[in-house]
C-alpha cells in the first residue's frame, strides 16, 4: 500500500468521523433530554438490555463509581441499581447541554459568516423620465424604498454620458442621512458618488430621500443615467450586509431649445449663494467630504455573472444554520 493511498484513507476517515460527530452532536441536542428522562424507565423495564456508560468506558477490573463495583467485560455492563441508572441519565443530560452549547456557538459562527444572509429588498427610486432644455439645471432625486431591515450606510455611484450631461452638484438637503463621508463628481468620465448614512439604530422607515443630483444638459438628445453595481445599501445587522437588490436607470431628453440669458444668470446666482435651485444644506448634518480621485469600484460583466450564480456551499451552510436555529428554538420556546 503506497503512501498516497494511506493519505486518502486517512483523510476519508477523518472526514467521516467529523460528519458522524456532527450528526451525533445535533441528534443529542434534539433528543438528549428525552433519553435522559427515559433512561431510568428503560432500565426498570429491561435492566439487562440497558448499558452503563461508565462501565463501558472503563477497562476490565476497573472500579465503576456509578455502580459501586468492579467492571467485568465478560458480562453485559448494565447499571447495578436504580441510582446508577439515574446517574447515567444525568450523564446523558450533561452531554445534551454541552451539545446544545456547541450548536449555539455554531449558530453564532454562521451569523458572523453572514448566514443566513439578510434579504436584499431595498430599491433605489428615481424619476422615470424627464425632458429639459439645453443648459437647464434639473434635479434627480435619489430615494430608497422597501427598507425591511434597518440600514446605516448608503453609497450611490452614478454613471452618465459626459458629452451630453454634467453634474453641477449633489445636495444632501432633506436627506434621512445625517453623516456624509464622500461626495465625488467627475464630469470628465461621467461619474458621481454620494456616500453617507446614520448611526445605530439606523434608518428603519419604508423609504426616504437620500440625496439630489443636479444635472445640466450640454448637448441635445437622449441621455441615460445609470446606477453602477458598486452602489450599495448596508443593513444595520452588525454584518454590514448589502441589501440593495437592483440598480435603477433613467433616460432624459435634452431639448435643443436653450434657456434664456436671464434664467442662466439666475442659475449662476443660486450657485454663487451656496445653493442649487433653492436647495440648502440641512442643519444637523456632519459632512466629511474629501477631494481626490477614487476607483469607481464597478464590477465587470464576468464578475457580475459570477455573483449571480448559485453558491452551492452557501446553500449548504444555510441548511445547516436552519438546523441549528430549529434546535435552539426547542430550548427557547419551551421550559426545560
NORDAPE-V656089 format. One record per pair of residues at least 4 apart in sequence whose ideal C-beta (glycine too) atoms are under 7 Angstrom apart, sorted by sequence separation. I is the first residue (numbers start at 1). J is the second residue. D is the distance in whole Angstrom. If there is no record, write none. Layout:
# NORDAPE-V656089
i=I j=J d=D
i=I j=J d=D
This chain:
# NORDAPE-V656089
i=1 j=5 d=5
i=3 j=7 d=6
i=4 j=8 d=6
i=5 j=9 d=6
i=6 j=10 d=6
i=7 j=11 d=6
i=8 j=12 d=6
i=9 j=13 d=6
i=10 j=14 d=6
i=11 j=15 d=6
i=12 j=16 d=6
i=13 j=17 d=6
i=14 j=18 d=6
i=15 j=19 d=6
i=16 j=20 d=6
i=17 j=21 d=6
i=18 j=22 d=6
i=19 j=23 d=6
i=20 j=24 d=6
i=21 j=25 d=6
i=22 j=26 d=6
i=23 j=27 d=6
i=24 j=28 d=6
i=25 j=29 d=6
i=26 j=30 d=7
i=27 j=31 d=6
i=28 j=32 d=4
i=31 j=35 d=6
i=32 j=36 d=6
i=33 j=37 d=6
i=34 j=38 d=6
i=35 j=39 d=6
i=38 j=42 d=6
i=39 j=43 d=7
i=40 j=44 d=7
i=41 j=45 d=7
i=42 j=46 d=6
i=43 j=47 d=5
i=46 j=50 d=6
i=52 j=56 d=7
i=53 j=57 d=6
i=54 j=58 d=7
i=58 j=62 d=4
i=80 j=84 d=5
i=82 j=86 d=6
i=83 j=87 d=6
i=84 j=88 d=6
i=85 j=89 d=7
i=86 j=90 d=7
i=87 j=91 d=7
i=88 j=92 d=7
i=89 j=93 d=6
i=90 j=94 d=6
i=91 j=95 d=7
i=92 j=96 d=6
i=93 j=97 d=7
i=94 j=98 d=6
i=95 j=99 d=6
i=96 j=100 d=6
i=97 j=101 d=6
i=98 j=102 d=7
i=99 j=103 d=6
i=100 j=104 d=6
i=101 j=105 d=7
i=102 j=106 d=6
i=103 j=107 d=6
i=104 j=108 d=7
i=105 j=109 d=7
i=106 j=110 d=7
i=107 j=111 d=7
i=108 j=112 d=7
i=109 j=113 d=6
i=132 j=136 d=5
i=147 j=151 d=6
i=161 j=165 d=6
i=162 j=166 d=7
i=198 j=202 d=6
i=227 j=231 d=5
i=237 j=241 d=6
i=259 j=263 d=4
i=260 j=264 d=7
i=261 j=265 d=6
i=262 j=266 d=6
i=263 j=267 d=7
i=264 j=268 d=7
i=265 j=269 d=6
i=266 j=270 d=7
i=267 j=271 d=7
i=268 j=272 d=6
i=269 j=273 d=6
i=275 j=279 d=5
i=281 j=285 d=6
i=299 j=303 d=4
i=301 j=305 d=6
i=302 j=306 d=7
i=303 j=307 d=6
i=304 j=308 d=6
i=305 j=309 d=7
i=311 j=315 d=7
i=312 j=316 d=6
i=313 j=317 d=6
i=314 j=318 d=6
i=315 j=319 d=7
i=316 j=320 d=7
i=317 j=321 d=6
i=318 j=322 d=7
i=319 j=323 d=7
i=320 j=324 d=7
i=321 j=325 d=6
i=322 j=326 d=6
i=323 j=327 d=7
i=324 j=328 d=6
i=325 j=329 d=6
i=328 j=332 d=6
i=329 j=333 d=5
i=330 j=334 d=7
i=1 j=6 d=6
i=51 j=56 d=6
i=64 j=69 d=6
i=79 j=84 d=4
i=110 j=115 d=4
i=160 j=165 d=5
i=186 j=191 d=5
i=198 j=203 d=6
i=203 j=208 d=7
i=259 j=264 d=6
i=270 j=275 d=5
i=271 j=276 d=6
i=275 j=280 d=5
i=299 j=304 d=5
i=310 j=315 d=7
i=331 j=336 d=6
i=58 j=64 d=6
i=71 j=77 d=7
i=79 j=85 d=4
i=132 j=138 d=5
i=234 j=240 d=5
i=235 j=241 d=5
i=270 j=276 d=6
i=43 j=50 d=4
i=63 j=70 d=6
i=64 j=71 d=6
i=185 j=192 d=5
i=234 j=241 d=7
i=270 j=277 d=6
i=42 j=50 d=5
i=130 j=138 d=7
i=172 j=180 d=6
i=184 j=192 d=7
i=234 j=242 d=6
i=235 j=243 d=5
i=270 j=278 d=7
i=55 j=64 d=5
i=61 j=70 d=6
i=62 j=71 d=5
i=79 j=88 d=6
i=184 j=193 d=4
i=233 j=242 d=7
i=54 j=64 d=5
i=61 j=71 d=6
i=144 j=154 d=7
i=232 j=242 d=5
i=233 j=243 d=5
i=54 j=65 d=7
i=60 j=71 d=6
i=69 j=80 d=6
i=182 j=193 d=6
i=183 j=194 d=5
i=233 j=244 d=4
i=52 j=64 d=7
i=54 j=66 d=4
i=55 j=67 d=6
i=59 j=71 d=7
i=60 j=72 d=7
i=67 j=79 d=6
i=68 j=80 d=7
i=232 j=244 d=6
i=58 j=71 d=5
i=60 j=73 d=4
i=67 j=80 d=4
i=127 j=140 d=7
i=170 j=183 d=5
i=182 j=195 d=4
i=231 j=244 d=6
i=52 j=66 d=6
i=126 j=140 d=6
i=127 j=141 d=7
i=142 j=156 d=6
i=181 j=195 d=5
i=52 j=67 d=6
i=126 j=141 d=7
i=170 j=185 d=7
i=180 j=195 d=7
i=181 j=196 d=6
i=55 j=71 d=5
i=126 j=142 d=6
i=180 j=196 d=4
i=231 j=247 d=6
i=67 j=84 d=5
i=179 j=196 d=6
i=194 j=211 d=5
i=66 j=84 d=5
i=124 j=142 d=6
i=125 j=143 d=4
i=167 j=185 d=5
i=179 j=197 d=6
i=229 j=247 d=6
i=125 j=144 d=7
i=177 j=196 d=4
i=179 j=198 d=6
i=124 j=144 d=6
i=125 j=145 d=5
i=167 j=187 d=6
i=177 j=197 d=5
i=178 j=198 d=5
i=227 j=247 d=4
i=56 j=77 d=5
i=66 j=87 d=5
i=123 j=144 d=7
i=166 j=187 d=4
i=177 j=198 d=5
i=192 j=213 d=6
i=226 j=247 d=7
i=227 j=248 d=5
i=55 j=77 d=4
i=66 j=88 d=7
i=122 j=144 d=5
i=123 j=145 d=5
i=170 j=192 d=6
i=227 j=249 d=7
i=123 j=146 d=6
i=154 j=177 d=7
i=226 j=249 d=4
i=122 j=146 d=6
i=170 j=194 d=5
i=172 j=196 d=7
i=225 j=249 d=7
i=52 j=77 d=5
i=121 j=146 d=5
i=122 j=147 d=6
i=162 j=187 d=5
i=167 j=192 d=5
i=224 j=249 d=6
i=225 j=250 d=5
i=51 j=77 d=6
i=52 j=78 d=6
i=162 j=188 d=6
i=51 j=78 d=6
i=52 j=79 d=5
i=121 j=148 d=5
i=162 j=189 d=6
i=176 j=203 d=5
i=224 j=251 d=5
i=225 j=252 d=7
i=48 j=76 d=6
i=50 j=78 d=5
i=162 j=190 d=4
i=223 j=251 d=7
i=50 j=79 d=6
i=122 j=151 d=7
i=161 j=190 d=6
i=222 j=251 d=5
i=223 j=252 d=6
i=48 j=78 d=6
i=160 j=190 d=5
i=47 j=78 d=6
i=118 j=149 d=5
i=137 j=168 d=5
i=159 j=190 d=6
i=222 j=253 d=5
i=223 j=254 d=6
i=52 j=84 d=6
i=124 j=156 d=7
i=159 j=191 d=6
i=176 j=208 d=4
i=158 j=191 d=7
i=176 j=209 d=7
i=177 j=210 d=6
i=221 j=254 d=6
i=158 j=192 d=5
i=175 j=209 d=6
i=176 j=210 d=7
i=202 j=236 d=3
i=220 j=254 d=5
i=50 j=85 d=7
i=53 j=88 d=6
i=174 j=209 d=6
i=175 j=210 d=6
i=201 j=236 d=6
i=219 j=254 d=7
i=220 j=255 d=6
i=43 j=79 d=6
i=52 j=88 d=6
i=157 j=193 d=5
i=175 j=211 d=6
i=200 j=236 d=6
i=220 j=256 d=4
i=156 j=193 d=7
i=217 j=254 d=4
i=53 j=91 d=6
i=155 j=193 d=7
i=156 j=194 d=5
i=172 j=211 d=5
i=173 j=212 d=7
i=155 j=195 d=4
i=171 j=211 d=6
i=170 j=211 d=6
i=171 j=212 d=4
i=40 j=82 d=6
i=43 j=85 d=4
i=154 j=196 d=6
i=154 j=197 d=6
i=170 j=213 d=5
i=171 j=214 d=7
i=153 j=197 d=4
i=40 j=85 d=4
i=152 j=197 d=5
i=169 j=214 d=5
i=39 j=85 d=6
i=40 j=86 d=5
i=152 j=198 d=6
i=167 j=213 d=6
i=168 j=214 d=4
i=152 j=199 d=7
i=167 j=214 d=7
i=168 j=215 d=7
i=152 j=200 d=7
i=167 j=215 d=6
i=168 j=216 d=5
i=39 j=88 d=6
i=40 j=89 d=6
i=166 j=215 d=7
i=39 j=89 d=4
i=152 j=202 d=4
i=165 j=215 d=5
i=166 j=216 d=5
i=150 j=201 d=6
i=151 j=202 d=5
i=165 j=216 d=7
i=37 j=89 d=7
i=150 j=202 d=4
i=151 j=203 d=5
i=165 j=217 d=6
i=166 j=218 d=6
i=36 j=89 d=5
i=39 j=92 d=6
i=150 j=203 d=6
i=165 j=218 d=6
i=150 j=204 d=4
i=156 j=210 d=7
i=164 j=218 d=6
i=156 j=211 d=7
i=158 j=213 d=6
i=163 j=218 d=7
i=164 j=219 d=5
i=36 j=92 d=4
i=147 j=203 d=7
i=154 j=210 d=5
i=163 j=219 d=6
i=35 j=92 d=5
i=36 j=93 d=4
i=147 j=204 d=7
i=164 j=221 d=6
i=147 j=205 d=6
i=165 j=223 d=5
i=147 j=206 d=6
i=164 j=223 d=4
i=32 j=92 d=6
i=33 j=93 d=7
i=36 j=96 d=6
i=146 j=206 d=7
i=147 j=207 d=6
i=32 j=93 d=7
i=145 j=206 d=7
i=146 j=207 d=7
i=145 j=207 d=4
i=161 j=223 d=5
i=214 j=276 d=5
i=32 j=95 d=7
i=33 j=96 d=6
i=144 j=207 d=6
i=160 j=223 d=6
i=214 j=277 d=6
i=32 j=96 d=3
i=143 j=207 d=6
i=144 j=208 d=7
i=143 j=208 d=7
i=160 j=225 d=5
i=143 j=209 d=5
i=144 j=210 d=6
i=230 j=296 d=6
i=28 j=95 d=6
i=29 j=96 d=7
i=32 j=99 d=6
i=143 j=210 d=7
i=158 j=225 d=6
i=159 j=226 d=5
i=212 j=279 d=6
i=230 j=297 d=4
i=28 j=96 d=6
i=141 j=209 d=6
i=142 j=210 d=5
i=228 j=296 d=7
i=230 j=298 d=5
i=142 j=211 d=5
i=158 j=227 d=6
i=159 j=228 d=5
i=229 j=298 d=6
i=29 j=99 d=4
i=142 j=212 d=7
i=157 j=227 d=7
i=228 j=298 d=4
i=229 j=299 d=5
i=28 j=99 d=4
i=29 j=100 d=5
i=141 j=212 d=5
i=142 j=213 d=6
i=156 j=227 d=6
i=157 j=228 d=4
i=140 j=212 d=7
i=139 j=212 d=5
i=140 j=213 d=5
i=157 j=230 d=5
i=25 j=99 d=5
i=29 j=103 d=5
i=157 j=231 d=5
i=139 j=214 d=6
i=140 j=215 d=6
i=156 j=231 d=5
i=229 j=304 d=6
i=155 j=231 d=6
i=25 j=102 d=6
i=26 j=103 d=6
i=137 j=214 d=5
i=138 j=215 d=6
i=155 j=232 d=5
i=137 j=216 d=5
i=154 j=233 d=5
i=135 j=216 d=7
i=136 j=217 d=6
i=153 j=234 d=4
i=135 j=217 d=6
i=151 j=233 d=5
i=152 j=234 d=6
i=134 j=217 d=5
i=151 j=234 d=6
i=151 j=235 d=6
i=152 j=236 d=4
i=132 j=217 d=6
i=140 j=225 d=7
i=150 j=235 d=7
i=151 j=236 d=6
i=134 j=220 d=6
i=149 j=235 d=5
i=150 j=236 d=4
i=149 j=237 d=6
i=144 j=233 d=6
i=164 j=254 d=6
i=151 j=243 d=7
i=149 j=243 d=6
i=124 j=227 d=6
i=171 j=276 d=6
i=180 j=285 d=7
i=191 j=296 d=6
i=173 j=279 d=4
i=178 j=284 d=6
i=183 j=289 d=5
i=124 j=231 d=7
i=169 j=276 d=5
i=173 j=280 d=6
i=175 j=282 d=7
i=178 j=285 d=5
i=179 j=286 d=5
i=180 j=287 d=5
i=181 j=288 d=5
i=182 j=289 d=6
i=168 j=276 d=6
i=171 j=279 d=4
i=173 j=281 d=6
i=174 j=282 d=6
i=178 j=286 d=7
i=180 j=288 d=7
i=182 j=290 d=7
i=172 j=281 d=6
i=173 j=282 d=5
i=180 j=289 d=7
i=172 j=282 d=6
i=184 j=294 d=6
i=122 j=233 d=5
i=172 j=285 d=6
i=118 j=235 d=5
i=118 j=237 d=5
i=132 j=252 d=7
i=134 j=254 d=6
i=122 j=243 d=5
i=129 j=250 d=6
i=131 j=252 d=7
i=134 j=255 d=6
i=121 j=243 d=6
i=122 j=244 d=5
i=123 j=245 d=6
i=126 j=248 d=5
i=128 j=250 d=6
i=129 j=251 d=6
i=130 j=252 d=5
i=131 j=253 d=4
i=132 j=254 d=6
i=133 j=255 d=5
i=134 j=256 d=6
i=118 j=241 d=4
i=120 j=243 d=5
i=122 j=245 d=6
i=123 j=246 d=6
i=124 j=247 d=7
i=125 j=248 d=7
i=127 j=250 d=6
i=132 j=255 d=7
i=134 j=257 d=6
i=135 j=258 d=5
i=136 j=259 d=5
i=117 j=241 d=6
i=119 j=243 d=7
i=120 j=244 d=6
i=121 j=245 d=6
i=124 j=248 d=4
i=126 j=250 d=5
i=131 j=255 d=6
i=133 j=257 d=5
i=134 j=258 d=5
i=135 j=259 d=5
i=114 j=239 d=5
i=118 j=243 d=6
i=120 j=245 d=4
i=133 j=258 d=6
i=133 j=259 d=5
i=114 j=241 d=6
i=135 j=264 d=6
i=137 j=267 d=5
i=139 j=277 d=6
i=137 j=276 d=7
i=157 j=296 d=7
i=137 j=277 d=6
i=157 j=298 d=7
i=115 j=317 d=5
i=116 j=318 d=5
i=115 j=318 d=6
i=116 j=321 d=6
i=115 j=321 d=5
i=110 j=317 d=7
i=110 j=321 d=4
i=107 j=321 d=7
i=110 j=324 d=7
i=107 j=324 d=4
i=106 j=324 d=6
i=107 j=325 d=7
i=103 j=324 d=5
i=107 j=328 d=6
i=103 j=327 d=5
i=104 j=328 d=6
i=103 j=328 d=7
i=100 j=327 d=7
i=100 j=331 d=6
i=26 j=323 d=6
i=30 j=327 d=6
i=29 j=327 d=5
i=30 j=330 d=7
i=26 j=327 d=6
i=33 j=336 d=7
